[in-house]
Amino acid sequence: MKSYDVIVVGAGDVGLGIAFRAAAEGLSTALIDKGNVGGTCVNSGCVPSKTLICTADRIMEAAGDLKLGIKSARIAVDFRAVMERMRRVVMSGRKGIQEGLAGSENLEFLNQEGRFLDEHTLEVGADKIRGKKIFIASGARPALPPLKGLNDIAYLTNESVLELKKKPASLIFIGGGYIALEYAHFFSALGVKVSIVDRNKTFLRFGEPEISELLQAEMAKRVDLQMGVETLDVRAAGGGYALRVKDIGTGRKKELLAEAVMVSAGRRSNADILQPEKAGIELDKANFVKVDQYLRTNRKHIWALGDAIGRAMFTHAGDKEAEIAWHNATQRKKIPMNFEVVPYAVFTYPQIASVGLTEGQAGKEGREILVGRARYSDTVMGEALGEFDGLAKAVVAKDSGKILGFHIIGPQAAILIQEVVNAMTNGADVNSITGAMHIFPALSDIITETLGNLE
């Protein structure tokens, strides 16, 4: 049986971050993954989806040029070319990682499925390996609802949708989370008739209501939104599919037809594949690996991070967890993972970015708060862009002036929010932003404008 100083399960961004750190320190390291290197982010998540969404954004911008006095010619989209470009970008990312692994000393990539035999031993293919320290970064996969007829149809997921060669004329999404919203933006921009079916009355119900409401109003202009609706069953019909749904409030039933159906009902942990029970590793009710604030499991030599723990399922959060987990596995002084300052973005049109608490969440915690609001059009650049709907909202602690939450919907939201994230991470107050000069006129003025409107 071969022994290693470090075993990492999962060759996505998060697992690679641990594996490369361990190998660089001269530790014998095994990296296990039966799939393509790069994990979800490179192969079926951030990289391909944002490559496609960039195309959708350009289409939407061109469609809105009339407000700037530009009459755009009719846009023709080569769907095959768009998809092939995305695949080239994915292959480039995958190839870069493969070359990095091949050129690393002390690092062995085992391209097979692994499962625990005990708390130090894993079975990988026909071999058994043993590790002193083990890191679980096994990721997640699409969650499939127990929907009658689903297993009888060729449904799409965030993975199989990337294999499409022909643009569907119509597409129904089962579920209205991040993945559905972003792909609904992409396909509707390309002229596909899109529907979203979701049990909830509103999108992103955990977010700031003002942001969610504006997104829903904008999406409704080009997407058929079936909200507060339960999906009963699905079947093949007339060269496509029929989805039978029921309004949760009224009980009224109806049938929706589309050429394609995509399941976007969340993600489930891959931890079960590893048979963690054989190592005595505790899972929560949703099958995610349980960890403490230092990302350690109930086994002192095993850490878990990334989508495997289900806390903040974003690549940037996973990268930070890799940094912290490695520190805590190798240093005496431990550092907790701060999930309160994990930002997120939804790359729809308009774009959304958020970090920290909403006004409602802060109120439930009994905090005395100040709230600031501003519209893009309150700034010179926002008005120049003709952006009259986008807005930002700040939630600030009244006593300390520290930012508890910040939420934006509009152009470049994911970029604009970064200085707020930096301030929150460093424990700085509002003055750390408003006291600094901002280039005028630039969209970043919306941050200072929002913080200047606190009341």
C-alpha positions as CSV (number, residue, x, y, z in Angstrom):
1,M,0.0,0.0,0.0
2,K,1.4,3.4,-1.0
3,S,1.4,6.1,1.6
4,Y,1.3,9.9,1.1
5,D,1.8,12.9,3.4
6,V,-1.3,14.4,1.8
7,I,-4.3,13.0,0.0
8,V,-6.7,15.4,-1.8
9,V,-10.0,14.2,-3.1
10,G,-11.3,16.4,-6.0
11,A,-9.3,18.1,-8.8
12,G,-11.4,21.2,-9.0
13,D,-10.0,24.7,-8.2
14,V,-10.3,24.0,-4.5
15,G,-8.6,20.6,-4.4
16,L,-5.9,21.9,-6.8
17,G,-5.2,24.8,-4.5
18,I,-4.4,22.3,-1.6
19,A,-2.5,19.8,-3.8
20,F,-0.2,22.4,-5.3
21,R,0.5,23.9,-1.9
22,A,1.3,20.6,-0.4
23,A,3.6,19.5,-3.3
24,A,5.4,22.9,-3.3
25,E,6.3,22.3,0.3
26,G,7.9,19.0,-0.6
27,L,5.1,16.7,0.7
28,S,4.2,13.6,-1.1
29,T,0.7,14.3,-2.5
30,A,-2.0,12.2,-4.2
31,L,-4.8,14.0,-6.0
32,I,-7.8,11.9,-6.7
33,D,-10.6,12.6,-9.3
34,K,-12.3,10.3,-11.8
35,G,-13.4,13.3,-13.9
36,N,-11.8,16.1,-15.9
37,V,-9.3,18.3,-14.0
38,G,-10.7,21.7,-13.2
39,G,-13.9,20.4,-11.6
40,T,-17.2,22.2,-11.9
41,C,-15.8,25.7,-12.4
42,V,-13.7,24.9,-15.5
43,N,-15.8,22.2,-17.0
44,S,-19.5,22.9,-16.4
45,G,-19.7,26.0,-14.2
46,C,-18.1,29.5,-14.2
47,V,-15.9,29.2,-17.3
48,P,-18.3,27.9,-19.8
49,S,-21.4,29.7,-18.5
50,K,-19.8,33.1,-18.3
51,T,-18.3,32.6,-21.8
52,L,-21.8,32.0,-23.1
53,I,-23.3,34.9,-21.0
54,C,-20.8,37.4,-22.5
55,T,-22.4,36.7,-25.8
56,A,-25.9,37.2,-24.4
57,D,-24.7,40.5,-22.7
58,R,-23.5,41.9,-26.0
59,I,-26.8,41.0,-27.7
60,M,-28.8,42.8,-24.9
61,E,-26.5,45.8,-25.0
62,A,-27.0,46.1,-28.8
63,A,-30.7,45.8,-28.3
64,G,-30.7,48.7,-25.9
65,D,-28.5,51.0,-28.0
66,L,-31.6,52.9,-29.2
67,K,-31.7,54.8,-25.9
68,L,-28.3,56.1,-26.8
69,G,-29.3,57.2,-30.2
70,I,-27.9,54.2,-32.1
71,K,-30.0,52.2,-34.5
72,S,-28.4,48.7,-34.4
73,A,-28.7,46.4,-37.4
74,R,-30.5,43.1,-36.9
75,I,-28.3,40.7,-35.0
76,A,-27.6,37.2,-36.4
77,V,-26.2,34.7,-34.0
78,D,-24.3,31.6,-35.0
79,F,-25.2,29.2,-32.2
80,R,-22.7,26.5,-33.3
81,A,-19.9,29.1,-33.3
82,V,-20.9,30.4,-29.9
83,M,-20.9,26.9,-28.4
84,E,-17.6,26.0,-30.1
85,R,-15.9,29.1,-28.7
86,M,-17.1,28.1,-25.2
87,R,-15.7,24.6,-25.6
88,R,-12.3,25.9,-26.8
89,V,-12.1,28.1,-23.7
90,V,-12.9,25.1,-21.5
91,M,-10.4,22.9,-23.2
92,S,-7.7,25.6,-22.8
93,G,-8.4,25.8,-19.1
94,R,-8.3,22.1,-18.7
95,K,-5.1,21.8,-20.7
96,G,-3.4,24.4,-18.6
97,I,-4.2,22.5,-15.4
98,Q,-3.0,19.2,-17.0
99,E,0.3,20.8,-17.8
100,G,0.6,22.2,-14.3
101,L,0.0,18.7,-12.8
102,A,2.5,17.0,-15.2
103,G,5.2,19.5,-14.3
104,S,4.7,19.3,-10.5
105,E,7.1,17.3,-8.4
106,N,5.8,15.4,-5.4
107,L,2.3,15.3,-6.9
108,E,0.6,12.2,-8.4
109,F,-2.7,12.5,-10.1
110,L,-4.9,9.4,-9.8
111,N,-7.6,9.8,-12.4
112,Q,-10.1,7.3,-10.9
113,E,-12.9,7.2,-8.4
114,G,-11.9,7.0,-4.7
115,R,-13.8,5.8,-1.6
116,F,-12.8,5.5,2.0
117,L,-12.0,2.1,3.6
118,D,-11.1,3.7,6.9
119,E,-10.2,7.1,8.3
120,H,-6.7,6.9,6.7
121,T,-7.2,4.6,3.8
122,L,-8.9,5.0,0.4
123,E,-9.5,2.6,-2.4
124,V,-8.7,4.2,-5.7
125,G,-9.5,1.9,-8.6
126,A,-7.8,-1.4,-7.9
127,D,-5.3,0.1,-5.5
128,K,-5.3,1.2,-1.9
129,I,-3.5,4.3,-0.6
130,R,-3.0,5.8,2.8
131,G,-2.7,9.4,3.9
132,K,-1.5,11.3,7.0
133,K,-3.6,14.3,6.1
134,I,-6.7,14.1,3.9
135,F,-8.7,17.0,2.3
136,I,-12.1,16.4,0.9
137,A,-12.9,18.7,-2.0
138,S,-15.2,16.3,-3.8
139,G,-17.6,19.0,-5.1
140,A,-21.3,18.6,-5.9
141,R,-23.5,17.5,-8.8
142,P,-27.0,18.5,-10.1
143,A,-29.8,17.6,-7.7
144,L,-32.6,15.8,-9.5
145,P,-36.1,16.2,-8.0
146,P,-38.3,13.1,-7.6
147,L,-40.4,14.1,-10.5
148,K,-42.6,11.6,-12.3
149,G,-41.5,10.9,-15.8
150,L,-38.1,12.7,-15.5
151,N,-36.1,9.6,-15.9
152,D,-37.9,8.8,-19.1
153,I,-36.9,12.0,-21.0
154,A,-33.6,13.4,-22.2
155,Y,-33.5,16.4,-19.8
156,L,-30.7,18.9,-19.7
157,T,-28.5,19.9,-16.7
158,N,-25.8,22.5,-16.3
159,E,-23.5,19.8,-17.6
160,S,-25.3,18.4,-20.6
161,V,-26.6,21.8,-21.8
162,L,-23.0,22.5,-22.8
163,E,-23.1,19.7,-25.3
164,L,-26.0,21.2,-27.4
165,K,-25.2,21.4,-31.1
166,K,-28.5,22.9,-32.1
167,K,-30.4,25.8,-30.5
168,P,-33.8,24.7,-29.1
169,A,-36.8,26.7,-30.2
170,S,-38.2,26.6,-26.7
171,L,-36.8,25.6,-23.2
172,I,-38.4,25.1,-19.8
173,F,-36.3,25.4,-16.6
174,I,-37.5,23.4,-13.6
175,G,-36.2,25.5,-10.7
176,G,-35.4,29.2,-10.6
177,G,-32.0,29.5,-8.8
178,Y,-28.7,31.0,-10.0
179,I,-28.2,28.4,-12.8
180,A,-31.7,28.8,-14.2
181,L,-31.5,32.6,-14.2
182,E,-28.2,32.8,-15.9
183,Y,-29.0,30.3,-18.6
184,A,-32.5,31.8,-19.1
185,H,-30.7,35.1,-19.8
186,F,-28.4,33.4,-22.3
187,F,-31.0,31.4,-24.2
188,S,-33.7,34.2,-24.2
189,A,-31.1,36.7,-25.6
190,L,-30.5,34.2,-28.4
191,G,-34.2,34.2,-29.3
192,V,-35.2,31.0,-27.5
193,K,-38.7,31.0,-26.0
194,V,-37.9,30.4,-22.3
195,S,-40.0,29.5,-19.3
196,I,-39.0,29.2,-15.7
197,V,-41.1,27.1,-13.3
198,D,-40.4,27.6,-9.6
199,R,-42.2,26.8,-6.3
200,N,-41.3,30.2,-4.9
201,K,-43.2,33.4,-5.6
202,T,-40.0,35.4,-6.0
203,F,-36.4,34.9,-7.2
204,L,-33.5,34.8,-4.8
205,R,-35.8,34.9,-1.8
206,F,-32.8,35.1,0.6
207,G,-31.6,38.3,-1.0
208,E,-32.7,41.9,-0.7
209,P,-36.4,42.1,-1.8
210,E,-35.8,45.4,-3.8
211,I,-33.1,43.7,-5.8
212,S,-35.2,40.5,-6.4
213,E,-38.3,42.4,-7.4
214,L,-36.4,44.4,-10.0
215,L,-34.7,41.4,-11.5
216,Q,-38.0,39.6,-11.7
217,A,-39.6,42.5,-13.5
218,E,-36.7,42.7,-16.0
219,M,-36.7,39.0,-16.6
220,A,-40.4,38.9,-17.1
221,K,-39.9,41.1,-20.2
222,R,-38.4,38.2,-22.1
223,V,-39.0,35.1,-20.0
224,D,-42.3,33.4,-19.2
225,L,-42.2,33.2,-15.4
226,Q,-44.3,30.5,-13.7
227,M,-43.8,31.4,-10.1
228,G,-45.4,29.8,-7.1
229,V,-46.0,26.7,-9.2
230,E,-45.3,23.0,-8.5
231,T,-44.2,20.7,-11.2
232,L,-46.3,17.5,-11.2
233,D,-44.9,15.4,-14.0
234,V,-43.2,15.5,-17.4
235,R,-43.6,13.5,-20.5
236,A,-42.5,13.3,-24.2
237,A,-45.0,15.1,-26.5
238,G,-44.9,16.1,-30.1
239,G,-41.2,16.1,-30.7
240,G,-40.7,17.9,-27.3
241,Y,-41.9,17.7,-23.8
242,A,-45.0,18.5,-21.8
243,L,-44.7,19.7,-18.2
244,R,-47.8,19.5,-16.0
245,V,-47.8,22.1,-13.3
246,K,-50.1,23.2,-10.5
247,D,-50.4,26.7,-9.0
248,I,-49.7,26.3,-5.3
249,G,-52.1,29.0,-4.3
250,T,-55.2,28.2,-6.4
251,G,-54.6,24.5,-7.2
252,R,-55.2,25.2,-10.9
253,K,-53.4,22.9,-13.2
254,K,-52.0,23.5,-16.7
255,E,-49.6,22.0,-19.2
256,L,-46.5,23.7,-20.6
257,L,-44.9,22.6,-23.9
258,A,-41.3,23.0,-25.0
259,E,-38.7,21.5,-27.2
260,A,-36.2,21.0,-24.3
261,V,-36.4,20.8,-20.5
262,M,-33.5,21.7,-18.2
263,V,-33.4,20.7,-14.5
264,S,-32.0,23.5,-12.3
265,A,-33.2,22.4,-8.9
266,G,-30.0,23.0,-6.9
267,R,-26.9,20.9,-6.2
268,R,-26.3,17.9,-4.1
269,S,-23.0,16.8,-2.4
270,N,-20.7,14.2,-4.0
271,A,-19.7,13.1,-0.5
272,D,-21.9,10.0,-0.6
273,I,-19.7,8.6,-3.5
274,L,-16.7,8.5,-1.1
275,Q,-18.5,6.4,1.5
276,P,-17.4,8.7,4.3
277,E,-19.3,6.6,6.9
278,K,-16.4,4.1,6.7
279,A,-14.1,6.8,7.9
280,G,-16.5,7.9,10.6
281,I,-16.9,11.3,8.9
282,E,-20.1,13.1,9.9
283,L,-22.5,14.5,7.3
284,D,-25.4,16.9,7.7
285,K,-29.0,16.2,6.7
286,A,-28.4,17.4,3.2
287,N,-25.4,15.0,2.8
288,F,-22.8,17.7,3.0
289,V,-19.6,17.1,5.1
290,K,-19.9,18.7,8.5
291,V,-16.9,20.9,9.5
292,D,-16.0,23.3,12.3
293,Q,-15.1,27.0,11.9
294,Y,-11.6,25.9,10.9
295,L,-12.9,23.6,8.2
296,R,-11.9,20.4,10.0
297,T,-14.2,17.4,10.2
298,N,-14.9,15.3,13.3
299,R,-11.7,13.4,12.3
300,K,-8.7,15.5,13.4
301,H,-6.6,14.8,10.3
302,I,-9.4,15.3,7.7
303,W,-10.5,18.6,6.4
304,A,-13.4,19.4,4.0
305,L,-14.0,22.5,1.8
306,G,-15.6,23.9,-1.3
307,D,-19.0,22.6,-2.5
308,A,-18.4,19.4,-0.4
309,I,-19.5,21.3,2.7
310,G,-22.3,23.3,1.0
311,R,-21.7,26.5,2.9
312,A,-20.9,29.0,0.1
313,M,-20.9,27.3,-3.2
314,F,-18.8,29.8,-5.1
315,T,-15.3,29.3,-6.6
316,H,-14.0,32.4,-4.8
317,A,-15.2,31.1,-1.5
318,G,-13.7,27.7,-2.2
319,D,-10.3,29.3,-3.0
320,K,-10.3,31.1,0.3
321,E,-11.3,27.9,2.1
322,A,-8.4,26.2,0.5
323,E,-6.0,28.9,1.8
324,I,-7.5,28.7,5.3
325,A,-7.8,24.9,5.5
326,W,-4.1,24.5,4.4
327,H,-3.0,27.0,7.0
328,N,-5.0,25.3,9.7
329,A,-3.6,21.9,8.8
330,T,0.0,23.1,9.0
331,Q,0.1,25.9,11.5
332,R,-0.4,26.0,15.3
333,K,-2.4,29.2,15.3
334,K,-5.8,28.5,13.6
335,I,-7.8,30.9,11.4
336,P,-11.6,30.6,11.2
337,M,-13.4,30.9,7.9
338,N,-15.5,34.0,7.8
339,F,-18.6,33.2,5.8
340,E,-20.2,36.6,6.7
341,V,-18.2,38.4,4.0
342,V,-18.6,36.0,1.1
343,P,-19.9,38.0,-1.8
344,Y,-21.8,36.5,-4.7
345,A,-22.9,37.6,-8.2
346,V,-25.7,36.5,-10.5
347,F,-24.7,37.2,-14.1
348,T,-28.1,37.9,-15.4
349,Y,-29.1,41.1,-17.3
350,P,-29.2,43.2,-15.2
351,Q,-26.3,41.8,-13.1
352,I,-26.6,41.3,-9.4
353,A,-23.9,41.4,-6.7
354,S,-24.4,41.1,-3.0
355,V,-22.4,40.7,0.3
356,G,-23.4,40.4,3.9
357,L,-26.8,41.0,5.5
358,T,-30.0,42.3,4.0
359,E,-32.0,45.0,5.8
360,G,-34.5,42.3,7.0
361,Q,-31.7,40.0,8.2
362,A,-30.0,42.8,10.2
363,G,-33.4,43.7,11.7
364,K,-34.0,40.1,12.9
365,E,-30.7,40.2,14.6
366,G,-31.9,43.2,16.6
367,R,-29.2,45.5,15.3
368,E,-29.6,49.3,15.1
369,I,-28.9,50.1,11.5
370,L,-28.7,52.8,8.9
371,V,-29.9,52.1,5.4
372,G,-28.7,53.9,2.2
373,R,-30.1,53.7,-1.3
374,A,-29.1,55.2,-4.6
375,R,-30.0,54.7,-8.3
376,Y,-27.4,54.4,-11.1
377,S,-29.1,57.5,-12.6
378,D,-28.2,59.5,-9.4
379,T,-24.6,59.5,-10.8
380,V,-23.4,61.3,-14.0
381,M,-22.1,58.0,-15.6
382,G,-25.3,56.1,-14.8
383,E,-27.4,58.8,-16.4
384,A,-25.0,58.9,-19.4
385,L,-25.5,55.2,-19.8
386,G,-29.3,55.7,-19.7
387,E,-29.4,53.3,-16.7
388,F,-32.5,54.4,-14.9
389,D,-33.6,51.2,-13.2
390,G,-30.4,49.9,-11.6
391,L,-29.9,50.6,-7.9
392,A,-27.7,49.9,-4.8
393,K,-28.5,49.5,-1.2
394,A,-26.3,49.6,1.9
395,V,-27.0,48.3,5.4
396,V,-24.7,49.9,8.0
397,A,-24.3,49.4,11.8
398,K,-25.5,52.7,13.5
399,D,-23.0,52.6,16.3
400,S,-19.7,51.6,14.5
401,G,-20.4,52.8,11.0
402,K,-19.3,49.3,9.7
403,I,-21.0,48.0,6.6
404,L,-23.1,44.9,7.4
405,G,-24.4,44.4,3.9
406,F,-24.4,45.9,0.4
407,H,-26.5,44.9,-2.6
408,I,-26.4,46.1,-6.3
409,I,-28.4,45.4,-9.4
410,G,-27.2,46.9,-12.7
411,P,-24.2,47.2,-15.0
412,Q,-20.9,45.9,-13.7
413,A,-22.4,45.1,-10.3
414,A,-19.8,42.3,-9.6
415,I,-16.9,44.8,-10.1
416,L,-18.5,47.7,-8.3
417,I,-19.1,45.7,-5.1
418,Q,-15.4,44.8,-4.6
419,E,-14.4,47.9,-2.7
420,V,-17.2,47.2,-0.2
421,V,-16.1,43.6,0.2
422,N,-12.5,44.8,0.9
423,A,-13.8,47.2,3.5
424,M,-15.9,44.6,5.2
425,T,-13.1,42.0,5.2
426,N,-10.7,44.5,6.8
427,G,-13.3,45.5,9.4
428,A,-13.2,49.1,8.2
429,D,-16.1,51.6,8.5
430,V,-18.0,53.7,5.9
431,N,-15.4,56.4,6.0
432,S,-12.8,54.1,4.6
433,I,-14.7,54.3,1.3
434,T,-16.3,57.7,1.4
435,G,-13.1,59.3,2.6
436,A,-11.2,58.1,-0.4
437,M,-11.2,59.9,-3.8
438,H,-13.3,58.2,-6.5
439,I,-12.7,59.0,-10.1
440,F,-15.4,61.3,-11.5
441,P,-17.5,60.6,-13.4
442,A,-17.4,56.8,-13.1
443,L,-19.9,54.1,-12.1
444,S,-18.1,53.7,-8.8
445,D,-19.8,56.9,-7.7
446,I,-22.9,54.8,-6.9
447,I,-21.0,53.3,-4.0
448,T,-20.3,56.7,-2.3
449,E,-23.7,58.0,-3.3
450,T,-25.4,55.1,-1.6
451,L,-23.3,55.4,1.6
452,G,-23.9,59.2,1.5
453,N,-27.7,58.6,1.8
454,L,-27.7,56.7,5.1
455,E,-30.7,57.3,7.3
